[in-house]
Amino acid sequence: MQQSDDLVVEFDYRDAKGASTHRVVSPIRFLGSDRFLALCLSREEPRQFYLARCQNVRLARAADFLMPVILDVTHA
């Protein structure tokens, strides 16, 4: 991907306990075929995400976000 530092990934994530959050992350690398490591712009630290738990995935301009991004938490 060209200019990968200019983009972030935005998605809805459901954790192992069923809680849903809206995340904005800067991808670091894949960890096998089912998960990836990314810098979470809300937590300001690396987090592991399972691809099967990600929904509504889209690329966004990094310039549109300022760290820390407010973590949008909704419970299922």
mmCIF file as gemmi writes it, N, C-alpha and C atoms, coordinates in Angstrom:
data_model
loop_
_atom_site.group_PDB
_atom_site.id
_atom_site.type_symbol
_atom_site.label_atom_id
_atom_site.label_alt_id
_atom_site.label_comp_id
_atom_site.label_asym_id
_atom_site.label_entity_id
_atom_site.label_seq_id
_atom_site.pdbx_PDB_ins_code
_atom_site.Cartn_x
_atom_site.Cartn_y
_atom_site.Cartn_z
_atom_site.occupancy
_atom_site.B_iso_or_equiv
_atom_site.pdbx_formal_charge
_atom_site.auth_seq_id
_atom_site.auth_asym_id
_atom_site.pdbx_PDB_model_num
ATOM 1 N N . MET Axp A 1 ? 0.839 -1.17 0 1 0 ? 1 A 1
ATOM 2 C CA . MET Axp A 1 ? 0 0 0 1 0 ? 1 A 1
ATOM 3 C C . MET Axp A 1 ? 0.887 1.236 0 1 0 ? 1 A 1
ATOM 4 N N . GLN Axp A 2 ? 0.605 2.147 -0.861 1 0 ? 2 A 1
ATOM 5 C CA . GLN Axp A 2 ? 1.351 3.392 -0.91 1 0 ? 2 A 1
ATOM 6 C C . GLN Axp A 2 ? 0.832 4.34 0.159 1 0 ? 2 A 1
ATOM 7 N N . GLN Axp A 3 ? 1.725 5.093 0.765 1 0 ? 3 A 1
ATOM 8 C CA . GLN Axp A 3 ? 1.392 6.094 1.785 1 0 ? 3 A 1
ATOM 9 C C . GLN Axp A 3 ? 0.621 5.488 2.958 1 0 ? 3 A 1
ATOM 10 N N . SER Axp A 4 ? 1.077 4.341 3.436 1 0 ? 4 A 1
ATOM 11 C CA . SER Axp A 4 ? 0.369 3.645 4.512 1 0 ? 4 A 1
ATOM 12 C C . SER Axp A 4 ? 0.356 4.447 5.818 1 0 ? 4 A 1
ATOM 13 N N . ASP Axp A 5 ? 1.313 5.334 6.028 1 0 ? 5 A 1
ATOM 14 C CA . ASP Axp A 5 ? 1.313 6.155 7.241 1 0 ? 5 A 1
ATOM 15 C C . ASP Axp A 5 ? 0.221 7.217 7.227 1 0 ? 5 A 1
ATOM 16 N N . ASP Axp A 6 ? -0.365 7.454 6.082 1 0 ? 6 A 1
ATOM 17 C CA . ASP Axp A 6 ? -1.421 8.459 5.962 1 0 ? 6 A 1
ATOM 18 C C . ASP Axp A 6 ? -2.806 7.896 6.226 1 0 ? 6 A 1
ATOM 19 N N . LEU Axp A 7 ? -2.893 6.566 6.435 1 0 ? 7 A 1
ATOM 20 C CA . LEU Axp A 7 ? -4.189 5.922 6.599 1 0 ? 7 A 1
ATOM 21 C C . LEU Axp A 7 ? -4.281 5.169 7.922 1 0 ? 7 A 1
ATOM 22 N N . VAL Axp A 8 ? -5.485 5.044 8.441 1 0 ? 8 A 1
ATOM 23 C CA . VAL Axp A 8 ? -5.782 4.21 9.606 1 0 ? 8 A 1
ATOM 24 C C . VAL Axp A 8 ? -6.944 3.3 9.214 1 0 ? 8 A 1
ATOM 25 N N . VAL Axp A 9 ? -7.192 2.302 10.051 1 0 ? 9 A 1
ATOM 26 C CA . VAL Axp A 9 ? -8.316 1.4 9.835 1 0 ? 9 A 1
ATOM 27 C C . VAL Axp A 9 ? -9.332 1.66 10.941 1 0 ? 9 A 1
ATOM 28 N N . GLU Axp A 10 ? -10.572 1.833 10.549 1 0 ? 10 A 1
ATOM 29 C CA . GLU Axp A 10 ? -11.66 2.105 11.488 1 0 ? 10 A 1
ATOM 30 C C . GLU Axp A 10 ? -12.646 0.944 11.389 1 0 ? 10 A 1
ATOM 31 N N . PHE Axp A 11 ? -13.097 0.42 12.538 1 0 ? 11 A 1
ATOM 32 C CA . PHE Axp A 11 ? -14.016 -0.728 12.506 1 0 ? 11 A 1
ATOM 33 C C . PHE Axp A 11 ? -14.738 -0.88 13.845 1 0 ? 11 A 1
ATOM 34 N N . ASP Axp A 12 ? -15.788 -1.683 13.823 1 0 ? 12 A 1
ATOM 35 C CA . ASP Axp A 12 ? -16.504 -2.079 15.029 1 0 ? 12 A 1
ATOM 36 C C . ASP Axp A 12 ? -15.934 -3.424 15.456 1 0 ? 12 A 1
ATOM 37 N N . TYR Axp A 13 ? -15.679 -3.582 16.753 1 0 ? 13 A 1
ATOM 38 C CA . TYR Axp A 13 ? -15.033 -4.801 17.258 1 0 ? 13 A 1
ATOM 39 C C . TYR Axp A 13 ? -15.826 -5.377 18.418 1 0 ? 13 A 1
ATOM 40 N N . ARG Axp A 14 ? -16.048 -6.691 18.382 1 0 ? 14 A 1
ATOM 41 C CA . ARG Axp A 14 ? -16.728 -7.393 19.474 1 0 ? 14 A 1
ATOM 42 C C . ARG Axp A 14 ? -15.69 -8.271 20.165 1 0 ? 14 A 1
ATOM 43 N N . ASP Axp A 15 ? -15.44 -8.035 21.455 1 0 ? 15 A 1
ATOM 44 C CA . ASP Axp A 15 ? -14.417 -8.797 22.175 1 0 ? 15 A 1
ATOM 45 C C . ASP Axp A 15 ? -14.945 -10.17 22.604 1 0 ? 15 A 1
ATOM 46 N N . ALA Axp A 16 ? -14.108 -10.95 23.26 1 0 ? 16 A 1
ATOM 47 C CA . ALA Axp A 16 ? -14.448 -12.318 23.658 1 0 ? 16 A 1
ATOM 48 C C . ALA Axp A 16 ? -15.63 -12.359 24.624 1 0 ? 16 A 1
ATOM 49 N N . LYS Axp A 17 ? -15.866 -11.265 25.352 1 0 ? 17 A 1
ATOM 50 C CA . LYS Axp A 17 ? -16.987 -11.206 26.305 1 0 ? 17 A 1
ATOM 51 C C . LYS Axp A 17 ? -18.266 -10.683 25.665 1 0 ? 17 A 1
ATOM 52 N N . GLY Axp A 18 ? -18.181 -10.306 24.386 1 0 ? 18 A 1
ATOM 53 C CA . GLY Axp A 18 ? -19.355 -9.823 23.668 1 0 ? 18 A 1
ATOM 54 C C . GLY Axp A 18 ? -19.543 -8.326 23.682 1 0 ? 18 A 1
ATOM 55 N N . ALA Axp A 19 ? -18.648 -7.592 24.321 1 0 ? 19 A 1
ATOM 56 C CA . ALA Axp A 19 ? -18.743 -6.128 24.341 1 0 ? 19 A 1
ATOM 57 C C . ALA Axp A 19 ? -18.295 -5.555 22.999 1 0 ? 19 A 1
ATOM 58 N N . SER Axp A 20 ? -19.029 -4.581 22.511 1 0 ? 20 A 1
ATOM 59 C CA . SER Axp A 20 ? -18.708 -3.956 21.223 1 0 ? 20 A 1
ATOM 60 C C . SER Axp A 20 ? -18.059 -2.595 21.429 1 0 ? 20 A 1
ATOM 61 N N . THR Axp A 21 ? -17.054 -2.31 20.619 1 0 ? 21 A 1
ATOM 62 C CA . THR Axp A 21 ? -16.402 -1.006 20.631 1 0 ? 21 A 1
ATOM 63 C C . THR Axp A 21 ? -16.136 -0.574 19.2 1 0 ? 21 A 1
ATOM 64 N N . HIS Axp A 22 ? -16.023 0.714 19.008 1 0 ? 22 A 1
ATOM 65 C CA . HIS Axp A 22 ? -15.623 1.261 17.709 1 0 ? 22 A 1
ATOM 66 C C . HIS Axp A 22 ? -14.152 1.619 17.832 1 0 ? 22 A 1
ATOM 67 N N . ARG Axp A 23 ? -13.312 1.067 16.967 1 0 ? 23 A 1
ATOM 68 C CA . ARG Axp A 23 ? -11.86 1.254 17.075 1 0 ? 23 A 1
ATOM 69 C C . ARG Axp A 23 ? -11.295 1.983 15.865 1 0 ? 23 A 1
ATOM 70 N N . VAL Axp A 24 ? -10.233 2.718 16.116 1 0 ? 24 A 1
ATOM 71 C CA . VAL Axp A 24 ? -9.412 3.328 15.067 1 0 ? 24 A 1
ATOM 72 C C . VAL Axp A 24 ? -7.995 2.878 15.371 1 0 ? 24 A 1
ATOM 73 N N . VAL Axp A 25 ? -7.358 2.206 14.4 1 0 ? 25 A 1
ATOM 74 C CA . VAL Axp A 25 ? -6.041 1.629 14.64 1 0 ? 25 A 1
ATOM 75 C C . VAL Axp A 25 ? -5.098 1.902 13.483 1 0 ? 25 A 1
ATOM 76 N N . SER Axp A 26 ? -3.814 1.818 13.804 1 0 ? 26 A 1
ATOM 77 C CA . SER Axp A 26 ? -2.766 1.865 12.799 1 0 ? 26 A 1
ATOM 78 C C . SER Axp A 26 ? -2.157 0.464 12.746 1 0 ? 26 A 1
ATOM 79 N N . PRO Axp A 27 ? -2.404 -0.294 11.675 1 0 ? 27 A 1
ATOM 80 C CA . PRO Axp A 27 ? -1.934 -1.679 11.603 1 0 ? 27 A 1
ATOM 81 C C . PRO Axp A 27 ? -0.413 -1.778 11.674 1 0 ? 27 A 1
ATOM 82 N N . ILE Axp A 28 ? 0.053 -2.829 12.346 1 0 ? 28 A 1
ATOM 83 C CA . ILE Axp A 28 ? 1.488 -3.097 12.447 1 0 ? 28 A 1
ATOM 84 C C . ILE Axp A 28 ? 1.856 -4.316 11.605 1 0 ? 28 A 1
ATOM 85 N N . ARG Axp A 29 ? 1.185 -5.461 11.877 1 0 ? 29 A 1
ATOM 86 C CA . ARG Axp A 29 ? 1.462 -6.671 11.087 1 0 ? 29 A 1
ATOM 87 C C . ARG Axp A 29 ? 0.407 -7.733 11.374 1 0 ? 29 A 1
ATOM 88 N N . PHE Axp A 30 ? 0.313 -8.703 10.453 1 0 ? 30 A 1
ATOM 89 C CA . PHE Axp A 30 ? -0.56 -9.85 10.661 1 0 ? 30 A 1
ATOM 90 C C . PHE Axp A 30 ? 0.132 -10.837 11.583 1 0 ? 30 A 1
ATOM 91 N N . LEU Axp A 31 ? -0.664 -11.507 12.42 1 0 ? 31 A 1
ATOM 92 C CA . LEU Axp A 31 ? -0.175 -12.543 13.337 1 0 ? 31 A 1
ATOM 93 C C . LEU Axp A 31 ? -0.877 -13.844 12.958 1 0 ? 31 A 1
ATOM 94 N N . GLY Axp A 32 ? -0.465 -14.431 11.867 1 0 ? 32 A 1
ATOM 95 C CA . GLY Axp A 32 ? -1.165 -15.602 11.343 1 0 ? 32 A 1
ATOM 96 C C . GLY Axp A 32 ? -2.277 -15.151 10.417 1 0 ? 32 A 1
ATOM 97 N N . SER Axp A 33 ? -3.167 -16.073 10.08 1 0 ? 33 A 1
ATOM 98 C CA . SER Axp A 33 ? -4.223 -15.752 9.116 1 0 ? 33 A 1
ATOM 99 C C . SER Axp A 33 ? -5.495 -15.233 9.773 1 0 ? 33 A 1
ATOM 100 N N . ASP Axp A 34 ? -5.571 -15.252 11.113 1 0 ? 34 A 1
ATOM 101 C CA . ASP Axp A 34 ? -6.822 -14.914 11.778 1 0 ? 34 A 1
ATOM 102 C C . ASP Axp A 34 ? -6.785 -13.655 12.644 1 0 ? 34 A 1
ATOM 103 N N . ARG Axp A 35 ? -5.637 -13.01 12.783 1 0 ? 35 A 1
ATOM 104 C CA . ARG Axp A 35 ? -5.543 -11.855 13.673 1 0 ? 35 A 1
ATOM 105 C C . ARG Axp A 35 ? -4.427 -10.919 13.228 1 0 ? 35 A 1
ATOM 106 N N . PHE Axp A 36 ? -4.453 -9.702 13.777 1 0 ? 36 A 1
ATOM 107 C CA . PHE Axp A 36 ? -3.414 -8.721 13.444 1 0 ? 36 A 1
ATOM 108 C C . PHE Axp A 36 ? -3.077 -7.877 14.657 1 0 ? 36 A 1
ATOM 109 N N . LEU Axp A 37 ? -1.899 -7.311 14.637 1 0 ? 37 A 1
ATOM 110 C CA . LEU Axp A 37 ? -1.413 -6.418 15.676 1 0 ? 37 A 1
ATOM 111 C C . LEU Axp A 37 ? -1.522 -4.997 15.137 1 0 ? 37 A 1
ATOM 112 N N . ALA Axp A 38 ? -2.017 -4.093 15.978 1 0 ? 38 A 1
ATOM 113 C CA . ALA Axp A 38 ? -2.176 -2.701 15.549 1 0 ? 38 A 1
ATOM 114 C C . ALA Axp A 38 ? -2.03 -1.782 16.74 1 0 ? 38 A 1
ATOM 115 N N . LEU Axp A 39 ? -1.636 -0.549 16.469 1 0 ? 39 A 1
ATOM 116 C CA . LEU Axp A 39 ? -1.599 0.472 17.498 1 0 ? 39 A 1
ATOM 117 C C . LEU Axp A 39 ? -3.013 1.025 17.625 1 0 ? 39 A 1
ATOM 118 N N . CYS Axp A 40 ? -3.644 0.796 18.769 1 0 ? 40 A 1
ATOM 119 C CA . CYS Axp A 40 ? -4.984 1.312 19.023 1 0 ? 40 A 1
ATOM 120 C C . CYS Axp A 40 ? -4.842 2.798 19.364 1 0 ? 40 A 1
ATOM 121 N N . LEU Axp A 41 ? -5.515 3.653 18.616 1 0 ? 41 A 1
ATOM 122 C CA . LEU Axp A 41 ? -5.385 5.086 18.831 1 0 ? 41 A 1
ATOM 123 C C . LEU Axp A 41 ? -6.195 5.569 20.036 1 0 ? 41 A 1
ATOM 124 N N . SER Axp A 42 ? -7.042 4.71 20.601 1 0 ? 42 A 1
ATOM 125 C CA . SER Axp A 42 ? -7.758 5.041 21.835 1 0 ? 42 A 1
ATOM 126 C C . SER Axp A 42 ? -6.917 4.697 23.054 1 0 ? 42 A 1
ATOM 127 N N . ARG Axp A 43 ? -6.389 3.488 23.065 1 0 ? 43 A 1
ATOM 128 C CA . ARG Axp A 43 ? -5.594 3.013 24.197 1 0 ? 43 A 1
ATOM 129 C C . ARG Axp A 43 ? -4.148 3.498 24.145 1 0 ? 43 A 1
ATOM 130 N N . GLU Axp A 44 ? -3.728 3.938 22.963 1 0 ? 44 A 1
ATOM 131 C CA . GLU Axp A 44 ? -2.359 4.402 22.712 1 0 ? 44 A 1
ATOM 132 C C . GLU Axp A 44 ? -1.323 3.32 23.029 1 0 ? 44 A 1
ATOM 133 N N . GLU Axp A 45 ? -1.656 2.079 22.658 1 0 ? 45 A 1
ATOM 134 C CA . GLU Axp A 45 ? -0.73 0.963 22.823 1 0 ? 45 A 1
ATOM 135 C C . GLU Axp A 45 ? -1.102 -0.151 21.851 1 0 ? 45 A 1
ATOM 136 N N . PRO Axp A 46 ? -0.153 -1.044 21.566 1 0 ? 46 A 1
ATOM 137 C CA . PRO Axp A 46 ? -0.44 -2.149 20.647 1 0 ? 46 A 1
ATOM 138 C C . PRO Axp A 46 ? -1.521 -3.066 21.204 1 0 ? 46 A 1
ATOM 139 N N . ARG Axp A 47 ? -2.401 -3.507 20.32 1 0 ? 47 A 1
ATOM 140 C CA . ARG Axp A 47 ? -3.464 -4.445 20.674 1 0 ? 47 A 1
ATOM 141 C C . ARG Axp A 47 ? -3.573 -5.491 19.568 1 0 ? 47 A 1
ATOM 142 N N . GLN Axp A 48 ? -4.045 -6.66 19.95 1 0 ? 48 A 1
ATOM 143 C CA . GLN Axp A 48 ? -4.266 -7.751 19.007 1 0 ? 48 A 1
ATOM 144 C C . GLN Axp A 48 ? -5.759 -7.805 18.687 1 0 ? 48 A 1
ATOM 145 N N . PHE Axp A 49 ? -6.098 -7.927 17.408 1 0 ? 49 A 1
ATOM 146 C CA . PHE Axp A 49 ? -7.485 -7.991 16.972 1 0 ? 49 A 1
ATOM 147 C C . PHE Axp A 49 ? -7.705 -9.228 16.118 1 0 ? 49 A 1
ATOM 148 N N . TYR Axp A 50 ? -8.799 -9.929 16.373 1 0 ? 50 A 1
ATOM 149 C CA . TYR Axp A 50 ? -9.184 -11.088 15.568 1 0 ? 50 A 1
ATOM 150 C C . TYR Axp A 50 ? -10.036 -10.615 14.401 1 0 ? 50 A 1
ATOM 151 N N . LEU Axp A 51 ? -9.672 -11.024 13.202 1 0 ? 51 A 1
ATOM 152 C CA . LEU Axp A 51 ? -10.375 -10.574 12.005 1 0 ? 51 A 1
ATOM 153 C C . LEU Axp A 51 ? -11.855 -10.923 12.039 1 0 ? 51 A 1
ATOM 154 N N . ALA Axp A 52 ? -12.205 -12.096 12.558 1 0 ? 52 A 1
ATOM 155 C CA . ALA Axp A 52 ? -13.602 -12.538 12.598 1 0 ? 52 A 1
ATOM 156 C C . ALA Axp A 52 ? -14.463 -11.663 13.508 1 0 ? 52 A 1
ATOM 157 N N . ARG Axp A 53 ? -13.851 -10.909 14.389 1 0 ? 53 A 1
ATOM 158 C CA . ARG Axp A 53 ? -14.586 -10.042 15.313 1 0 ? 53 A 1
ATOM 159 C C . ARG Axp A 53 ? -14.697 -8.602 14.817 1 0 ? 53 A 1
ATOM 160 N N . CYS Axp A 54 ? -14.124 -8.321 13.65 1 0 ? 54 A 1
ATOM 161 C CA . CYS Axp A 54 ? -14.156 -6.971 13.064 1 0 ? 54 A 1
ATOM 162 C C . CYS Axp A 54 ? -15.322 -6.854 12.088 1 0 ? 54 A 1
ATOM 163 N N . GLN Axp A 55 ? -16.074 -5.759 12.18 1 0 ? 55 A 1
ATOM 164 C CA . GLN Axp A 55 ? -17.175 -5.485 11.261 1 0 ? 55 A 1
ATOM 165 C C . GLN Axp A 55 ? -17.1 -4.033 10.818 1 0 ? 55 A 1
ATOM 166 N N . ASN Axp A 56 ? -17.719 -3.752 9.686 1 0 ? 56 A 1
ATOM 167 C CA . ASN Axp A 56 ? -17.789 -2.38 9.154 1 0 ? 56 A 1
ATOM 168 C C . ASN Axp A 56 ? -16.394 -1.771 9.018 1 0 ? 56 A 1
ATOM 169 N N . VAL Axp A 57 ? -15.483 -2.521 8.441 1 0 ? 57 A 1
ATOM 170 C CA . VAL Axp A 57 ? -14.084 -2.101 8.296 1 0 ? 57 A 1
ATOM 171 C C . VAL Axp A 57 ? -13.956 -1.105 7.147 1 0 ? 57 A 1
ATOM 172 N N . ARG Axp A 58 ? -13.217 -0.021 7.418 1 0 ? 58 A 1
ATOM 173 C CA . ARG Axp A 58 ? -12.953 0.953 6.342 1 0 ? 58 A 1
ATOM 174 C C . ARG Axp A 58 ? -11.634 1.66 6.592 1 0 ? 58 A 1
ATOM 175 N N . LEU Axp A 59 ? -11.021 2.113 5.521 1 0 ? 59 A 1
ATOM 176 C CA . LEU Axp A 59 ? -9.823 2.944 5.611 1 0 ? 59 A 1
ATOM 177 C C . LEU Axp A 59 ? -10.247 4.387 5.813 1 0 ? 59 A 1
ATOM 178 N N . ALA Axp A 60 ? -9.473 5.117 6.596 1 0 ? 60 A 1
ATOM 179 C CA . ALA Axp A 60 ? -9.754 6.524 6.835 1 0 ? 60 A 1
ATOM 180 C C . ALA Axp A 60 ? -8.441 7.302 6.827 1 0 ? 60 A 1
ATOM 181 N N . ARG Axp A 61 ? -8.534 8.591 6.6 1 0 ? 61 A 1
ATOM 182 C CA . ARG Axp A 61 ? -7.342 9.436 6.619 1 0 ? 61 A 1
ATOM 183 C C . ARG Axp A 61 ? -6.869 9.614 8.053 1 0 ? 61 A 1
ATOM 184 N N . ALA Axp A 62 ? -5.608 9.348 8.314 1 0 ? 62 A 1
ATOM 185 C CA . ALA Axp A 62 ? -5.048 9.497 9.661 1 0 ? 62 A 1
ATOM 186 C C . ALA Axp A 62 ? -5.154 10.942 10.143 1 0 ? 62 A 1
ATOM 187 N N . ALA Axp A 63 ? -5.083 11.876 9.232 1 0 ? 63 A 1
ATOM 188 C CA . ALA Axp A 63 ? -5.144 13.291 9.597 1 0 ? 63 A 1
ATOM 189 C C . ALA Axp A 63 ? -6.496 13.688 10.195 1 0 ? 63 A 1
ATOM 190 N N . ASP Axp A 64 ? -7.518 12.848 10.019 1 0 ? 64 A 1
ATOM 191 C CA . ASP Axp A 64 ? -8.843 13.136 10.555 1 0 ? 64 A 1
ATOM 192 C C . ASP Axp A 64 ? -8.99 12.74 12.023 1 0 ? 64 A 1
ATOM 193 N N . PHE Axp A 65 ? -7.938 12.142 12.607 1 0 ? 65 A 1
ATOM 194 C CA . PHE Axp A 65 ? -8.004 11.654 13.981 1 0 ? 65 A 1
ATOM 195 C C . PHE Axp A 65 ? -6.854 12.216 14.794 1 0 ? 65 A 1
ATOM 196 N N . LEU Axp A 66 ? -7.131 12.51 16.043 1 0 ? 66 A 1
ATOM 197 C CA . LEU Axp A 66 ? -6.134 13.013 16.967 1 0 ? 66 A 1
ATOM 198 C C . LEU Axp A 66 ? -6.068 12.054 18.144 1 0 ? 66 A 1
ATOM 199 N N . MET Axp A 67 ? -4.862 11.568 18.485 1 0 ? 67 A 1
ATOM 200 C CA . MET Axp A 67 ? -4.73 10.642 19.61 1 0 ? 67 A 1
ATOM 201 C C . MET Axp A 67 ? -4.829 11.399 20.916 1 0 ? 67 A 1
ATOM 202 N N . PRO Axp A 68 ? -5.444 10.829 21.927 1 0 ? 68 A 1
ATOM 203 C CA . PRO Axp A 68 ? -6.176 9.555 21.85 1 0 ? 68 A 1
ATOM 204 C C . PRO Axp A 68 ? -7.566 9.75 21.276 1 0 ? 68 A 1
ATOM 205 N N . VAL Axp A 69 ? -7.966 8.804 20.462 1 0 ? 69 A 1
ATOM 206 C CA . VAL Axp A 69 ? -9.317 8.796 19.9 1 0 ? 69 A 1
ATOM 207 C C . VAL Axp A 69 ? -10.245 8.317 21.016 1 0 ? 69 A 1
ATOM 208 N N . ILE Axp A 70 ? -11.368 8.988 21.193 1 0 ? 70 A 1
ATOM 209 C CA . ILE Axp A 70 ? -12.318 8.584 22.226 1 0 ? 70 A 1
ATOM 210 C C . ILE Axp A 70 ? -12.856 7.217 21.889 1 0 ? 70 A 1
ATOM 211 N N . LEU Axp A 71 ? -12.78 6.285 22.838 1 0 ? 71 A 1
ATOM 212 C CA . LEU Axp A 71 ? -13.231 4.917 22.66 1 0 ? 71 A 1
ATOM 213 C C . LEU Axp A 71 ? -14.748 4.883 22.787 1 0 ? 71 A 1
ATOM 214 N N . ASP Axp A 72 ? -15.417 4.491 21.703 1 0 ? 72 A 1
ATOM 215 C CA . ASP Axp A 72 ? -16.867 4.388 21.672 1 0 ? 72 A 1
ATOM 216 C C . ASP Axp A 72 ? -17.241 2.971 22.107 1 0 ? 72 A 1
ATOM 217 N N . VAL Axp A 73 ? -17.794 2.84 23.314 1 0 ? 73 A 1
ATOM 218 C CA . VAL Axp A 73 ? -18.12 1.528 23.871 1 0 ? 73 A 1
ATOM 219 C C . VAL Axp A 73 ? -19.626 1.351 23.926 1 0 ? 73 A 1
ATOM 220 N N . THR Axp A 74 ? -20.093 0.255 23.331 1 0 ? 74 A 1
ATOM 221 C CA . THR Axp A 74 ? -21.501 -0.136 23.441 1 0 ? 74 A 1
ATOM 222 C C . THR Axp A 74 ? -21.544 -1.584 23.874 1 0 ? 74 A 1
ATOM 223 N N . HIS Axp A 75 ? -22.417 -1.9 24.782 1 0 ? 75 A 1
ATOM 224 C CA . HIS Axp A 75 ? -22.524 -3.271 25.277 1 0 ? 75 A 1
ATOM 225 C C . HIS Axp A 75 ? -23.651 -3.99 24.557 1 0 ? 75 A 1
ATOM 226 N N . ALA Axp A 76 ? -23.385 -5.255 24.225 1 0 ? 76 A 1
ATOM 227 C CA . ALA Axp A 76 ? -24.38 -6.062 23.491 1 0 ? 76 A 1
ATOM 228 C C . ALA Axp A 76 ? -25.503 -6.497 24.408 1 0 ? 76 A 1
